[in-house]
Amino acid sequence: MNKIFVTGIGTAVGKTIVSAILTEALNADYWKPIQTGADEDSDAETVRNLVSNPHSRFHPECYLFAAPLSPHIAAQKENKTIELSNLKSKISQLKSKCLIIEGAGGVMVPLNKTNRIIDLILALEARPVIVSRHYLGSINHTLLTFDTLVSRGIKPLGIVYNGLDNYGAEEYIQDYTNLSVLGRINQELELTKDVVKRYAAEMKGSLETALPKGI
């Protein structure tokens, strides 16, 4: 199984739209292991509504919390604890050729007292795709994300840029990381199935090249 973990350089950088594009491009299955803010939003439902292909399956969350907070705090408010063992057990039951896993926030977001998103990436043996959104400070956040992953022996599959290049930010990031650019997302007036299909077609070739065994 090709397991692709979509992580961001922070919150609200475009992980969900990128997850939808990758799911569409690869006819992959989708899984959001941990969802916070469930009273207000559902990333899984958003992706489901943006994917057109008839092959993708959408697996239910393992942890679903009402409060729009960091996972460890949202869990505490409901007297629960996020356990990596539960998430590993769940993924072992999934029979997918290719699975898109959407994370929560960035790689150092806490899941419990000892584990963070980066530990989940390792536990699931997934390859991360970094989503970088252009804003003042995004170079720093992107390089910190990259260095944190590499320091734990994790090689990112590539990077997706969200928004117009910010005065050469991409050039600096690429010179430092040498990551494969899987695609770029422009500012869209509306996110629809047609928009997702267009980006999926654009990224399909780079994804097939980046994946060890294709799709």
Order of alpha helices (4+ residues) and beta strands (2+ residues): beta-alpha-beta-beta-alpha-beta-beta-alpha-alpha-beta-alpha-beta-alpha-beta-alpha-beta-alpha
